[in-house]
Amino acid sequence: MTPLEKFLKPMPLSYDYQEWKKKSYTERAKKVCQNWALQGYGSPISVTIFYFIKIIFYVFMFFWFCSFSNDLGGISEFSLWWTKTEALGKFIFWTVLIEIIGLGGASGPLTGRYAPIIGGITYFLRPKTVKVPLFPKIPFLGNDSRNWLDIGLYLLLLIALIRVCVASDITPSIVIPVIILLLICGLLDRTIFLAARGDIYLPMAVCFLFPLETGAGLKIIWFGIWFWAAFSKLTPNFTSAVNVMISNSVLFIPSCFDNFKKSLFKSYPEDLRPSRKANNMAHFGTFIEFVMPILLITFMGNAEITFFALIAITLFHIFIFANFPMGVPLEWNVIMVYGAWMLFYGNPAFNPLDISSPILIAVLSLSLFIFPILGNLFPKYISFLLSMRYYAGTWAYSVWLFKGDAKDVIEEKIPKTSKDVLVQMEKLYETDFAEGIISMILGFRLMHLPGRLINQLVPKAIDSIHDYRWIDGEALAGEVVGWNFGDGHLHNETLLNSIQKRCNYKSEQLRVIMVESPQFHTQNLEYRIYDAHDGLIEKGTGNTRALKDIQPWE
């Protein structure tokens, strides 16, 4: 490839796509997994630059919003005000705003958005787009078509967030509307609540209702995020997630890193189970994410221990940031680092034990204790975000299989901003090349340990892979509901029922495989197979421990 092609065009596949299409499912799966192991999604350099520019804009706007405050200042005076709670508050509410607009995580090419590069606001302000209600079976609350009430509430939420961002002082009176509107919008459409990352930013917002306890509340939230993220990695699934992330990392694109990437597998290309090196890297990352926050919360006031623990946690987040994980939660990594230094180093006196407000204690207990425990034990009922089971390879997922040109019905029947991902990519690349790149999503799914259950379920769902078009539920959710971030609960039965109501598929035209996140204590994976017209075909249980010793394509 020429330098210009490397800048604009994804890396070519290591095999001929037309020949690949003729092969059996197992042969296809093997090829995409071997290709992913060395080059991941193969994103061009221009994609990396896009995300860096977005982060520069994100940080610049944070400084701009801080300039409205009476107690803060400009960039040149940052050293004088960076430790103030209000500065972190500006960052938090600005982050919610950018996320709920759709320009934060789940934006850009790495989430299947090429033209336009965002969903979010382009869906949440559009009548008749598909909602994912929290209670789909309850009249009014279960309405799955966006109306003017939904649009009005979303607009009010945007205005409330902007009001906080430009306020001279963050007071409870301007925070309360944000909390109320986010809860109402989330009740009517959980997509909006999750897009706002309500799992972490809502309890943070509640902290600002109690000015004397804000810093202490935020400190325990920061600790809780790290703790549960590390806890969720104490499963067989995390090592495969690390392999997938590093294979796709922009850090290791040059061919000089090929041997390193091969060393993460037992024997590339025929044995793509994680190597001992990959296991050690995964365990080291988990150790950092567990131990450093414990040191920070235990040795509050000890400047030396706090400083070195923060250095370690900062390097940890920089590594995640630089690897551009799927979903690209880059803003989250930036604010976590700033908040860590501001709360633990800049304000050692903030002590979670000083929290006395019953309401704040209840909210923190629910978000940092009850939801994570229940989500680990009963993942079917709670989003992996509320469970704080972050990048651990344990997401619920789905695969949508459209027979022939059945997918085209969605284009005709469902109002949406984004076209089919293939249609978007065909504006940039020739069809074969675009289809080949999209086929790598299969590799992404199978390289994760829970994803290997698909290999047992595809023959139960359809007779011949050659008759169907494979679309990952993440891509479909991004296209139909306007946001996707690894949460399979956004593309489960609720979305299937909404699509079938509009598209009226006949028997065998659409088959959907849904797999739940593994239970922490049993590692069981509950699955369901549906026909859009005929309903449930089969349900059962798999187990990630049984998948650990087989190849991703077996």
N, C-alpha and C positions, 0 to 999 in steps of 0.2 A: 504494500500500500504506500502511496505517496504521502508526504507530510500533511497535505491538505485533506486527504481521505482519512488519515488517522485522526485529524482534528474534528471532522464532521461525521464520519461514518463508523458504525460499530465494527468490531473485528469480525472478519468472515469466519464462517463455520469451518471446522476441520474435516468436513465431509460434504458430499454432494447432496443438496437438499432434495432434488427430484428423485434420486435413488433412495434416499432415506424414507420418503413417503410411501414407497412400495413395500417396505419391509414390515415384518410382524411387529406387534406391540413391544415384545421383549427386546427385539433388535433396535427398535427406535429408542426405547428407554436407555439402553446401554450406551448408544451413541451420544445422546444429549448429556448423560451423566459424565461420560469421559470428557466431553467438550467443556462442560461446566467446571470440572476439576481444575482445568488449566487456565481458563479465561473468563469464567463466570458469565455474566450477561454480555460481556464484551463492549461495554459502553465507550463511546468516543470521548476524547479529551474535552470537547465542547460541553458535554454534559457536566463534567466536573466543574468547569468554569462557571456554568450557569448557577450551580448550587453555591459556589463561593461568593458570587455576586449577590445572591439572595441573602446570605448570612451577613455580608457587609451592610446591605440595606437594613437588615433586621437590627444590627447593633447601632447603626447610625440613627435610626428612628427611636431607639431607646434613649439615646443621649438627647435627642430633640424633645421628646416628651418630658424628660427630667428638667429641661430648661424652663418649663411652665411652672415648676414648683417654687414656692417661696423659700424652702429650706435647702434646695439643691442648686446646682449651677451648670455651667457648660463643661465641655470636654477638658478644657485647660485647668479647671478646678476639680477634676475628678478625685484627686487624692484627698480632697477636703470633705467630700460628701459620700464616697462610695460605701461607707459603713452604715449609712442611715437606712432604717427600715423602709422609708418611703421610696428610696431608690429601687430596692428590690421589688416593692409593690408596683412601681411603674413598669418594671420589666415583666412581672407576672401578668398584669392585665393587658399589656401590649402583646405578650405571647398568646394569651387567649384570643385576642382580636385577630392576630395574623393567622392563627390556627383555624378559627371559625370562618374566616374569609376563604380559607382553602389554600393559602400561600405558604403554610408551614410544612409540617410533615404531610405525606401523601400528595405532594405536588411534583410536577415535572416528569421528565422521561423515565426515571427509575421507578415510577409508580404507574406507568402506562399512559402518561398524559403528554402528548406532543403538541396537539392543537385542538383546544386550548391547553395551556399548561396547568390549569387549575380546574377543580370542580367547585365544591363549596358554594360560594356566593352565587355562582352562575346557575345553580340548581335551587338553592334555598330562597331565591327571589323569583323563581319561575313557577307560575301556576301549573298544576296538574302533573308535576314531576312526582316520582314515587317516593313515599316516605316509608320508614320502618318503625311503626308505632311500638311503644313499650308494651301496650296491652292490646294486641290486634283483635281480640275477640269481644272487647267491650265497645258498645255503640258510642259514636262520636270520638272517643279517645282512640279507637282502633281504625279510624279513617286512614287509608294509605295513599290518598291523593292530596297533594299540597294545595291549600286554598288560600284565600286572601287573609284569613285570620292567622294562619301559619306564617305567611310572608310578613304581616304586620308585626307579629311578635318577634320574628327574627330581626327585622329592622330596628325595633325598639332595643333589642339586645346589643346590636351594633352601636347604636347611639349611646347606650349606657356605658359600654366599654370605652368608647371614644371620650366620653365625659370624664371617666376616671383617668384616662391617659393624659388629658390636657388640664386636669384639675391642679389648682395651686396647693391643694392638700388632700390626701386620701383620707376621707372620713367615713364612718359607718353609714351615713345618710346617702352617699353616692355609691357605696358598695352593695347595699341591700338590693337595689333594683337589678344589678347584675346577677346576684344569686337567685332571686325569684324568677327572673326571665329565663335563666339557663335551666332551671328545674322544670319550668312549664314547657319550654321548647323541647327539652329532653323527654318529657312525658309524651308529647305528641309525635316526636321523631327522635329516636335514640341516636340516629346518625349525627344530629347536631350536637348532642351532649358529648358523644365520643370524639367528634371532630374538635371540640373545644378542650379536649383532654380533661373533662370534668372529673376524672378519677383522681387527679392530683391538684388541678387548679381550683376546683370548687372548695375543697377543704382549706386551701391556701387563702382563698377569698374570705372564707368565714373567719379566719384568724384576724382579718382587718376590722372585724366588728368589735374586737376587744383590744383597743390600743395598748393597754398595759401588758397584754399577754401575746401580742402579735409575734414578736421575735422568738419567744419560747415555743409557740405553736409551730412556726415555720421550721424551727430547728428540728423538732421531732418529726415533722413531715419529711424533711430531707433525709433524716436517718431511716425512716420507714421505707422510703423509696429504694434506697440502697439495700437495706436488709432483705426486703421481700424479693427484690430483683436477684439478689445472690441466692436466696433460699430456693427460688424457682429453678435455679441451675443445678440443684442437687439431684439430678435425674440422669438417666442414660442418654437423654436427648441433646444435651447442651454441646457435647463435643462435635456432633455432626453440624450443629448450627454455626460453630466457630469455623469449621472447614468450609462451609458454604460462604460465609462472610469473607473469609480471607481469599478464597478463589475469585470472588467478585470484587475485591478491593482495588481501588485506584492506586494504592501504594505499590501494588505488586504486578502492575500491568506489564512492565518490560520483561522480555523473554529471559533476562538474566535471573529472574526469580522463579523460573519454571521448575528447577530442581527443588527449590524450597517448597513450592506448592505440592510437588509430587511426594515429598517426604512426609506430608501430612496424611498420606494414605498408606496402607500396609504394603501394597505393591501395585502402583499405578502401571498400566491402566486396567488390569484385570481384577484387582482387589481394591475397591474403593471404600473399604471400612476404615475408620479413623486409626491412624498409627499411634504408637506410644507418645511420640512428640506432640501430636494433636491433643491427646488426653492431658498431657502435662501442661500445655498452654492453656487449655480450658480450665483446669483445676487452679492454675496460678491466677487467672483472671477472677475466678470465684473467690479465691483467698483474699485478693486485694479488695474486692467489693464487700466482703464480709468483715474483714479485720479492721480496715482503715476507718470505716464509720464507727465501729465499736470503740476504737481508740479515741476518735473525736468526741464521742458522747461521754466516754468514761473519764477522759482527762481534760475536760473543759477547764480552762484557766492555765493549763500547762502550755506555754507558748511554743516550746521547742517540739514537744511531741505533736501538737496540733499542726505546726508548720510542716513537718516531714510527712505526716499523714495526708495533709492536703496536697502536697507535691505528688504523692503516690496516686491519690484519687484524681488529680488533674491529668496526669499522664494516662490514667485509665480511660477517662472520657475523651482525651485527644485521640487515643487509639481507636475508640469506637467511631468518633467523628470522621477520622481519616479513612476508615474502611467503608464509609457511605453504606451502612446496612440498608436492606430493603425497607421501604417506608420512609427512609431518609429523615429520621427524627433529629436533625442537626440542631435546630433551635433548642430542643430539650437538653442536649449536651452542653450548649453554651450557657444556658441559664442555671443548670446544675452546678457548673464550675463557679460561676459568679456567686451564686447563693451560698455555696460551700465556704468560700473565702469570707464573704460578708458576715455570715452567721457564726461560723466557728472561730475564725481568726479575728475578724473585726469587732465581734461582740461576744466575747467569752462569758459575759455576765448573764446572757440569755440562758435560762435554766428551765427545761420542760417541767421540772418538779414544782415550779412556781405557778403552773396553770391551775386555776381554781374555778373558772366559770363552768357550770354544769353543761351548758349548751356546747361549748367548745370541746369539753372532755368527751361528750357524746359523739360529736362529729368526728373527732380524731379516732375514737375507739372504733366507730363504724368503718371508716375509710382505711385505717392502719392496722386493724386487728380482725374485725368480724368478716368483712368482705374478702380479704386475702386468705383467711383460713377456710371459709366456705368455698371460695373459688378454687382452691387447691384440692379440696375434698369432693366437691360437686361441680366440676367445671362446666357441665351442661347448662347450668342455670345462671352463671355469672360471667360476664365478659372478662377476657384475659387481662384487659386494662384495669378494671376494678379489682381483679385478683392480684394485680401487680406482678403478673407472670410475664415480665418483659422479655427481651430478646433471649429466649431460652429454648427455642425450637419446639414449643409446646402449644402452638396456636390450634384452634379449631379451623378446619378448612373444608372446601367443597370443590368438586369438579363437575362442570356442566357439559353434557354431551349432546350436541345438536345434530340431528340427522339431516344429511344433505344441506340444503340452503335454509333450514328452519330458523337459523339465527336471524335471517333477514326480516322476519316478522317483527322482531323487537324494534328494528329501525323504523318500521311502518306504524307500529301501534303505541309506542311509548315515548312521550315527550322527554327529551334530554338534550344536554348541550354537547356532550362528547359523542363522537361517532365510535363505531367499532375500532378497537386498537389497530387492527390490520388496515382499515380505511385511513386512519390517521397516518400510519407509517408509509402507506403507499404514496402519500403526498411528498415524501422525502426520498424514498428508495424504490427500486423495482420490486415487483410483487414477490418473486421467489426469495429475494434477499430479506424482505420484510417478514414473510412467512417463516423463514428459517430462524430469524432472531426471536420471533414470538414463540417458536417451538421450544426455546431454551427454558421457558417457564416450567415445562414438564421436568427438566433437569433440576431446577431450583426446588421443586416440590419433592421429588424423589430422593434428593440428597439429604433431606431432613429425615430423621429416623421415623417419626409418625407417618410421613408421606409414603413410606414403602408399603403401607397397608393397601394403598390404591391398587398395587399389582395383583392383589388377591380379589379385589372388588370389581375391577373393570370387566372381567369375563362374566361376572354375575349380572352386570348392568346391561351390557350390549353383546351382540353376537360377533360383530366385526368392527374393529377400529377404523377400517377403511371407509365405512359408511357414515362415520360421525366426525364432527369437528369438536375438538377438545378445547374448552375454555376454562381457565382457572376461575374459581369463584371471586377471587380478589379483583381480577380484571373486569368481571361482569358487574360487581358491586360498584366499582369506580365509574363504570359507564352508565349504569342505571340509576343509582342513588346519589352519585356525585362525590363519594368519599370512600376510601378503603385504606386500612392500616393494619392488616393482618388479623382482623377479628372476624372469624367465620360465622359469628352470630348475626352479622349483617347480610349474609347470603345463605341463610338456612330456609326452613319451611315458610317463614313469613314472607320472604322475598319471592320464593317459588310460587306461593299462592297469589301474590300480587301480579306477577308476570303472567301466570296462567289465566287469571281473570281478564287480562287485557289481550292476550295473544291466542287463547283458546287452542292450544296445541292438541293434536290428535295423539292417539296411542303410539308410543315408540318414537315420536318426533323429538322429545326432550327427556333425557334421563339424567338424574342428578345424584351424585354420591356425596354424602355429608359425613364428615368424621369429626368427632368431638376431641377436645384437648384431653390428653391422658390424665387420669387421676394421679395425684402425687403418690399416694400410699400403695396403690395396686398397679399403676402404669397401664390400666385398662383403657382402651380406646373404643368408645361406643360409635357405631356407624349405622347409617340408614341409607337405603337406595330407593329413590322415588322415580316414578314415571309421572310427568306433569299432568297427564290425563287420568291415569289409572290409580294414582296414589302410591302408597307404600308397597314396595316389592319385597324388600327384605331388611331386617335389622339384626344386629349382632354385636359382638365384641371382639376386638383384637388386643394385642399387648405389645408394647414397645420392646420389652425384654426379649420376646420371641423374634423380633425383627432385627435385633442388634447384630446377629451373626450371619445375616444374609446380605447379598449385594443389593444396591439400590434398585436394580432392574429385575431381580429374581422374584 
